[in-house]
């Protein structure tokens, strides 16, 4: 460490130290959660599919992904529509592929405008984003009753805490190629531990990825979540 060291340099040092220690493979992969989500880019489609997969673990039935809905004054393209307790929720996913970018008031404002234009279709509005949220957006969201789940916010139920609670780490912690990410996204297999639900032959048949490669991924998932 040295005076005025950048936080990103500290992060790299920690990663290197962890990688040099025996038996810390799982910690090494988990520690890269934010980077793993960043690797879902450059477009946000994979992130939307990932959030849809997470919502299933929280008793939401995702009924539509990237659908066009007629409002009173305009047609809106909605990222996700989720159903819970017989109520529909408008769910927007804000993805950024660069570190240090905030999701701000603008995103909160136009999500609420869409929500109002489609009333009374939705019981509530939710924003998921992979970056931190600005203070202006937090204040506005609280005022209008909008739920936001972002990096480090809300403190007790932020995006990373939601992921960590049920080990819902994205499949990108397995260091996929861009082509593999696209394949898994199209097959709606976005959570790493879900690879253990099926044998490698079935996943290879579904995805077109070789059984050997799938088997290696499954072994890594077992090391991460079920270390011996």
LOSE-486787 format. One record per residue: x, y, z of N, C-alpha, C in turn; residue number from 1; residue in one letter. Coordinates in steps of 0.1 Angstrom, whole numbers, padded with zeros to 4 digits. Each point is the difference from the previous one (the first is absolute). Layout:
% residues N
 n.east n.north  n.up ca.east ca.north ca.up c.east c.north  c.up num residu
      X       Y     Z       X        Y     Z      X       Y     Z NUM      a
...
//
This chain:
% residues 228
 n.east n.north  n.up ca.east ca.north ca.up c.east c.north  c.up num residu
   0008   -0012  0000   -0008     0012  0000   0009    0012  0000   1      x
  -0005    0011 -0006    0007     0013  0000  -0010    0011 -0001   2      x
   0005    0012  0004   -0009     0012  0000  -0007    0002 -0013   3      x
  -0013    0003  0001   -0008     0003 -0012  -0002   -0012 -0010   4      x
   0002   -0012  0005   -0002    -0012 -0009  -0014    0000 -0004   5      x
  -0002   -0004 -0013   -0014    -0001 -0005  -0007   -0012  0005   6      x
  -0013    0001  0002   -0007    -0012  0005   0000   -0012 -0010   7      x
   0001    0003 -0013    0001    -0011 -0009   0014   -0007  0001   8      x
   0010    0007  0004    0013    -0006  0002   0000   -0009  0012   9      x
  -0007    0004  0011   -0002    -0008  0012  -0007   -0013 -0004  10      x
  -0011    0002 -0008   -0008    -0012 -0004   0009   -0010 -0007  11      x
   0008    0005 -0009    0009    -0009 -0008   0010   -0007  0010  12      x
   0005    0007  0010    0009    -0006  0009  -0007   -0011  0008  13      x
  -0012    0003  0005   -0007    -0010  0008  -0003   -0013 -0009  14      x
  -0004    0002 -0012   -0002    -0011 -0009   0012   -0008 -0002  15      x
   0012    0006 -0002    0012    -0007 -0002   0004   -0008  0013  16      x
  -0002    0006  0011    0003    -0007  0013  -0009   -0012  0002  17      x
  -0013    0002 -0003   -0009    -0011  0002   0004   -0012 -0010  18      x
   0003    0004 -0012    0003    -0010 -0010   0013   -0008  0004  19      x
   0009    0005  0008    0012    -0006  0004  -0002   -0010  0011  20      x
  -0011    0001  0007   -0003    -0008  0012  -0007   -0013 -0004  21      x
   0004   -0011  0005   -0006    -0013 -0003  -0014    0000  0007  22      x
  -0010   -0007 -0007   -0013    -0002  0006  -0009    0012  0000  23      x
   0004    0011 -0008   -0008     0012  0000  -0006    0003 -0014  24      x
  -0001   -0011 -0008   -0006     0001 -0013  -0014    0006  0000  25      x
  -0008   -0005  0010   -0014     0005  0001   0000    0015  0003  26      x
   0008    0004  0010    0001     0014  0004   0004    0009 -0012  27      x
   0010   -0005 -0007    0005     0007 -0012  -0011    0003 -0010  28      x
  -0008   -0009 -0003   -0011     0002 -0009  -0011    0009  0005  29      x
  -0004   -0003  0013   -0010     0008  0006   0004    0015  0001  30      x
   0013    0002  0002    0004     0014  0002  -0001    0008 -0012  31      x
  -0001   -0007 -0012   -0001     0007 -0012  -0015    0002 -0005  32      x
  -0009    0000  0009   -0014     0001 -0003  -0003    0012 -0009  33      x
   0005    0012  0004   -0004     0012 -0007   0006   -0001 -0015  34      x
   0012   -0005 -0001    0006    -0001 -0013  -0007   -0010 -0008  35      x
  -0005   -0011  0006   -0007    -0010 -0007  -0013    0005 -0006  36      x
  -0007    0009  0007   -0012     0007 -0005   0004    0009 -0011  37      x
   0011    0007  0001    0005     0009 -0010   0003   -0007 -0013  38      x
   0003   -0013  0001    0004    -0008 -0012  -0013   -0004 -0008  39      x
  -0012    0004  0005   -0012    -0004 -0007  -0002    0010 -0012  40      x
   0008    0010 -0002   -0002     0010 -0010   0005   -0005 -0014  41      x
   0001    0009 -0010   -0003     0014  0002  -0014    0004  0000  42      x
  -0009   -0008 -0006   -0015     0003  0001  -0005   -0005  0014  43      x
  -0013    0003  0003   -0005    -0004  0013  -0009   -0012 -0001  44      x
  -0001   -0006 -0011   -0010    -0012 -0001   0004   -0011  0010  45      x
   0013   -0003  0001    0003    -0011  0009  -0003    0004  0014  46      x
   0002    0012  0004   -0003     0005  0013  -0015   -0001  0003  47      x
  -0008    0003 -0010   -0015    -0001  0002  -0004   -0015  0002  48      x
   0006   -0009 -0008   -0002    -0014  0002   0004   -0005  0014  49      x
   0011    0005  0004    0006    -0003  0013  -0010    0004  0012  50      x
  -0004    0013 -0001   -0010     0005  0010  -0013   -0009  0000  51      x
  -0004   -0003 -0012   -0012    -0009 -0001   0002   -0013  0007  52      x
   0012   -0006 -0001    0003    -0012  0007   0001    0002  0015  53      x
   0005    0011  0005    0001     0003  0014  -0014    0001  0006  54      x
  -0009    0007 -0007   -0014     0002  0005  -0007   -0013  0002  55      x
   0003   -0010 -0007   -0007    -0013  0002   0003   -0005  0014  56      x
   0011    0003  0005    0004    -0005  0014  -0007    0008  0011  57      x
  -0006    0012 -0004   -0008     0008  0009  -0015    0000 -0003  58      x
  -0004   -0011 -0005   -0014    -0003 -0002  -0007    0009 -0010  59      x
   0008    0006 -0010   -0006     0007 -0011  -0001   -0009 -0012  60      x
  -0011    0001 -0007   -0001    -0007 -0012   0002    0011 -0011  61      x
   0011   -0001 -0007    0003     0009 -0011  -0009   -0004 -0012  62      x
  -0010    0008 -0003   -0009    -0004 -0011   0004    0005 -0014  63      x
   0008    0011  0000    0005     0005 -0013   0013    0007  0001  64      x
   0009   -0002 -0010    0013     0007 -0001   0000    0008 -0012  65      x
   0004    0013  0001    0001     0009 -0011  -0012    0000 -0009  66      x
  -0011    0004  0007   -0013     0001 -0007  -0005    0014 -0002  67      x
  -0008    0002 -0010   -0005     0014 -0003  -0015    0000  0005  68      x
  -0002    0011  0008   -0013     0001  0007  -0006    0014 -0004  69      x
  -0012    0000 -0004   -0007     0013 -0003  -0004    0007  0013  70      x
   0004    0012  0001   -0004     0009  0011  -0011    0009 -0005  71      x
  -0004    0010  0008   -0010     0010 -0004   0005    0009 -0011  72      x
   0013    0004  0001    0006     0009 -0009   0011   -0005 -0009  73      x
   0005   -0012  0003    0011    -0005 -0008   0001   -0015  0001  74      x
   0009   -0006 -0009    0003    -0014  0001   0013   -0001  0007  75      x
   0001   -0009  0010    0012    -0001  0008   0006   -0014 -0001  76      x
   0013    0000 -0001    0008    -0013  0000   0004   -0003  0014  77      x
  -0005   -0010  0006    0002    -0003  0014   0010   -0012  0001  78      x
   0010    0002  0009    0010    -0011  0001  -0006   -0013  0005  79      x
  -0006    0001  0011   -0006    -0012  0006  -0014    0003  0006  80      x
  -0009   -0009  0000   -0013     0001  0007   0000   -0012  0009  81      x
  -0001    0003  0013    0000    -0011  0010  -0013   -0001  0008  82      x
  -0005   -0012  0003   -0012    -0002  0007   0003   -0006  0013  83      x
  -0006    0006  0011    0001    -0005  0013  -0012    0003  0008  84      x
  -0006   -0011  0007   -0012     0002  0007  -0011    0005 -0009  85      x
  -0001   -0005 -0012   -0010     0004 -0010   0000    0015 -0003  86      x
   0012    0006  0002    0002     0014 -0004   0011    0002 -0010  87      x
  -0001    0008 -0010    0010     0002 -0010   0009    0012  0004  88      x
   0013   -0002 -0003    0010     0011  0003   0008    0003 -0012  89      x
   0001    0013 -0003    0009     0005 -0010   0014    0000  0005  90      x
   0009   -0007 -0007    0014    -0001  0004   0010    0004 -0010  91      x
   0008    0010  0003    0010     0006 -0009   0014   -0004  0004  92      x
   0008   -0004 -0009    0014    -0004  0003   0010    0010 -0007  93      x
   0007    0006  0009    0010     0010 -0005   0014   -0005  0001  94      x
   0006   -0003 -0011    0013    -0006 -0001   0011    0009 -0005  95      x
   0011    0001  0007    0012     0008 -0005   0012   -0010  0000  96      x
   0008    0001 -0011    0011    -0008 -0001   0013    0006  0004  97      x
  -0001    0013  0006    0012     0007  0004  -0001    0002  0015  98      x
   0012   -0001  0007    0000     0003  0014  -0001    0015  0002  99      x
  -0005    0004  0012   -0001     0014  0004  -0012    0007 -0006 100      x
  -0009   -0007 -0007   -0012     0007 -0006  -0011   -0002  0010 101      x
  -0007    0011  0002   -0012     0000  0009  -0013   -0002 -0008 102      x
  -0010   -0007  0006   -0013     0001 -0005  -0007    0012  0007 103      x
  -0005    0009 -0008   -0004     0013  0006  -0015    0003 -0001 104      x
  -0003    0012  0003   -0014     0005  0001  -0007   -0002 -0013 105      x
   0006    0002 -0011   -0006    -0001 -0014  -0007   -0014 -0001 106      x
   0008   -0011  0004   -0006    -0013 -0002  -0012   -0003  0010 107      x
   0001    0006  0012   -0011    -0001  0009  -0012    0008 -0005 108      x
   0002    0011 -0006   -0011     0009 -0005  -0007   -0007 -0011 109      x
   0007   -0005 -0010   -0007    -0005 -0012  -0006   -0014  0003 110      x
   0005   -0007  0010   -0007    -0013  0004  -0013    0003  0007 111      x
   0000    0011  0008   -0013     0003  0006  -0010    0006 -0010 112      x
   0005    0008 -0010   -0009     0005 -0010  -0006   -0011 -0008 113      x
   0007   -0011 -0003   -0005    -0011 -0007  -0011   -0007  0009 114      x
   0003   -0001  0013   -0009    -0007  0009  -0013    0008  0001 115      x
   0000    0013  0000   -0012     0008  0001  -0008   -0001 -0013 116      x
   0007    0000 -0012   -0007    -0001 -0013  -0007   -0013 -0002 117      x
   0004   -0010  0007   -0006    -0014 -0001  -0009   -0003  0011 118      x
  -0003    0009  0009   -0010    -0003  0010  -0013   -0003 -0005 119      x
  -0008   -0009  0006    0003    -0007  0012   0005   -0014 -0001 120      x
   0008   -0002 -0011    0005    -0014 -0003   0009   -0005  0010 121      x
   0009    0008  0006    0010    -0005  0009  -0002    0004  0014 122      x
   0003   -0009  0009   -0002     0003  0015   0012    0007  0005 123      x
   0011   -0001 -0006    0012     0007  0005   0011    0000 -0011 124      x
   0011    0008  0003    0011     0002 -0009   0013   -0003  0007 125      x
   0009   -0007 -0007    0012    -0005  0006   0012    0003 -0010 126      x
   0011    0005  0005    0012     0002 -0008   0011   -0009  0006 127      x
   0007   -0008 -0009    0012    -0007  0004   0011    0006 -0008 128      x
   0011    0003  0006    0012     0005 -0007   0013   -0005  0006 129      x
   0010   -0002 -0008    0012    -0006  0004   0011    0010  0005 130      x
  -0004    0013  0001    0009     0010  0005  -0007    0007  0012 131      x
   0008    0009  0006   -0006     0007  0011  -0011    0010 -0005 132      x
  -0009    0004  0009   -0011     0009 -0004   0003    0014  0006 133      x
  -0003    0010 -0007    0003     0014  0005  -0010    0003  0012 134      x
   0004    0010  0008   -0008     0004  0011  -0013    0007 -0004 135      x
   0001    0007 -0012   -0013     0006 -0005  -0010   -0011 -0004 136      x
   0005   -0010 -0006   -0009    -0011 -0004  -0006   -0007  0012 137      x
   0008   -0002  0010   -0004    -0007  0013  -0012    0009  0006 138      x
   0002    0013  0000   -0010     0008  0006  -0013    0000 -0008 139      x
   0002    0001 -0013   -0012     0000 -0008  -0008   -0013  0001 140      x
   0008   -0011 -0001   -0006    -0013  0001  -0008   -0002  0013 141      x
   0005    0004  0011   -0007    -0001  0013  -0013    0009 -0001 142      x
   0001    0011 -0006   -0011     0009  0000  -0012   -0006 -0008 143      x
   0003   -0007 -0012   -0011    -0005 -0008  -0003   -0014  0002 144      x
   0007   -0007  0010   -0003    -0014  0003   0007   -0010 -0010 145      x
   0011    0004 -0006    0007    -0008 -0010   0010   -0008  0008 146      x
   0001   -0013 -0003    0010    -0009  0006   0012    0000 -0009 147      x
   0012    0001  0007    0013    -0001 -0008   0009   -0010  0007 148      x
   0006   -0008 -0008    0010    -0010  0005   0013    0002 -0008 149      x
   0010    0006  0006    0012     0004 -0007   0012   -0005  0008 150      x
   0012    0003 -0005    0012    -0004  0007   0001    0009  0013 151      x
   0000   -0007  0011    0002     0006  0013  -0013    0007  0005 152      x
  -0011   -0001 -0007   -0012     0006  0004  -0013   -0008 -0004 153      x
  -0009   -0001  0010    0000     0004  0014   0009   -0008  0008 154      x
   0005    0006  0011    0011    -0006  0008  -0002   -0015  0003 155      x
  -0012   -0003  0004   -0003    -0014  0005  -0005   -0009 -0011 156      x
  -0003    0005 -0012   -0006    -0008 -0010   0005    0005 -0014 157      x
   0012    0003 -0001    0006     0005 -0013   0002   -0012 -0009 158      x
   0003    0003 -0013    0001    -0010 -0010   0010   -0011  0004 159      x
   0012    0004  0005    0010    -0010  0004  -0005   -0009  0012 160      x
  -0007    0006  0009   -0005    -0008  0011  -0011   -0010 -0004 161      x
  -0009    0005 -0010   -0010    -0009 -0005   0007   -0012 -0007 162      x
   0011    0002 -0007    0007    -0010 -0007   0007   -0010  0010 163      x
   0006    0006  0010    0008    -0008  0010  -0009   -0008  0009 164      x
  -0012    0005  0003   -0009    -0007  0009  -0003   -0014 -0005 165      x
  -0003   -0002 -0013   -0003    -0013 -0005   0010   -0005 -0010 166      x
   0012    0005  0001    0011    -0004 -0010  -0005    0001 -0014 167      x
  -0005    0011 -0004   -0005     0002 -0014   0010    0007 -0008 168      x
   0012   -0004  0001    0011     0005 -0008  -0002   -0002 -0015 169      x
   0003    0010 -0008   -0002    -0001 -0014   0009   -0010 -0007 170      x
  -0004   -0006 -0011    0008    -0010 -0007   0013    0006 -0005 171      x
   0001    0013  0000    0012     0007 -0005   0012   -0001  0010 172      x
  -0002   -0005  0012    0011    -0002  0009   0008   -0012 -0004 173      x
  -0005   -0007 -0010    0008    -0011 -0006   0009    0004 -0011 174      x
   0001    0012 -0002    0009     0006 -0011  -0003   -0006 -0014 175      x
  -0013    0003 -0004   -0004    -0005 -0013   0005    0008 -0011 176      x
   0000   -0006 -0012    0002     0008 -0012  -0013    0008 -0003 177      x
   0001    0010 -0008   -0012     0008 -0004  -0010   -0009 -0007 178      x
   0005   -0009 -0008   -0009    -0009 -0007  -0008   -0009  0010 179      x
   0008   -0005  0010   -0007    -0009  0010  -0010    0008  0008 180      x
   0003    0012  0004   -0009     0009  0007  -0013    0001 -0008 181      x
   0001    0003 -0013   -0012     0002 -0008  -0008   -0013 -0001 182      x
   0007   -0011 -0001   -0007    -0013  0000  -0008   -0003  0013 183      x
   0007    0002  0011   -0007    -0002  0013  -0011    0010  0002 184      x
   0002    0012 -0004   -0011     0010  0001  -0012   -0004 -0008 185      x
   0002   -0004 -0012   -0011    -0004 -0009  -0007   -0013  0006 186      x
   0007   -0008  0007   -0006    -0012  0006  -0005    0003  0014 187      x
   0000    0013  0005   -0004     0004  0013   0006   -0008  0011 188      x
   0013   -0002 -0001    0009    -0007  0010   0010    0011  0005 189      x
  -0004    0008  0009    0008     0012  0003   0006   -0001  0014 190      x
  -0004   -0010  0008    0005    -0001  0014   0009   -0012  0000 191      x
   0012    0002  0005    0011    -0010  0000  -0004   -0014  0006 192      x
  -0006    0001  0011   -0003    -0013  0007  -0011   -0008 -0007 193      x
  -0007    0006 -0009   -0010    -0007 -0008   0006   -0010 -0010 194      x
   0013    0001 -0002    0007    -0010 -0009   0000   -0013  0007 195      x
  -0002   -0001  0013    0001    -0013  0007  -0014   -0007  0000 196      x
  -0010    0007 -0006   -0013    -0006  0000  -0001   -0012 -0010 197      x
   0008    0000 -0010    0000    -0009 -0011   0014   -0006 -0002 198      x
   0000   -0012 -0006    0013    -0006 -0004   0006    0007 -0012 199      x
   0013   -0002 -0002    0007     0008 -0010  -0005   -0004 -0014 200      x
  -0005   -0012 -0002   -0005    -0004 -0013  -0013    0008 -0004 201      x
  -0009    0002  0010   -0012     0008 -0003   0003    0014 -0003 202      x
   0009    0006  0008    0004     0014 -0002   0007    0002 -0013 203      x
   0009   -0009 -0003    0007     0000 -0013  -0010   -0001 -0012 204      x
  -0010   -0008  0002   -0010    -0001 -0011  -0009    0013 -0001 205      x
  -0003    0006  0011   -0008     0012  0000   0008    0012 -0006 206      x
   0013    0001  0004    0008     0012 -0004   0009   -0002 -0012 207      x
   0003   -0013 -0003    0010    -0002 -0011   0014    0002  0004 208      x
   0002    0002  0013    0014     0001  0006   0005   -0014  0003 209      x
   0012   -0003 -0002    0005    -0014  0002  -0002   -0005  0014 210      x
  -0001   -0013  0002   -0002    -0006  0013   0012    0002  0009 211      x
   0012    0000 -0006    0012     0002  0008   0000    0014  0006 212      x
  -0003    0010 -0008   -0001     0014  0005  -0011    0002  0011 213      x
  -0011   -0006 -0002   -0011     0000  0010   0004   -0007  0012 214      x
   0007   -0011 -0001    0005    -0007  0012   0010    0008  0008 215      x
   0009    0007 -0007    0009     0009  0007  -0007    0011  0007 216      x
  -0010    0006 -0006   -0008     0010  0006  -0007   -0005  0013 217      x
  -0006   -0012 -0001   -0007    -0006  0011   0010   -0002  0012 218      x
   0012   -0005 -0003    0010    -0002  0010   0003    0013  0007 219      x
   0002    0011 -0007    0003     0013  0006  -0012    0005  0008 220      x
  -0012   -0002 -0004   -0012     0003  0008   0000   -0007  0013 221      x
   0003   -0013  0000    0001    -0008  0012   0011    0005  0009 222      x
   0011    0004 -0005    0011     0006  0008  -0004    0013  0007 223      x
  -0008    0008 -0008   -0004     0013  0005  -0010   -0001  0011 224      x
  -0011   -0009 -0002   -0011     0000  0009   0000   -0012  0010 225      x
   0006   -0010 -0004    0000    -0012  0009   0014   -0005  0002 226      x
   0009    0008  0005    0014    -0005  0002   0001   -0011  0010 227      x
   0009   -0009 -0002    0001    -0012  0009   0010    0004  0011 228      x
//
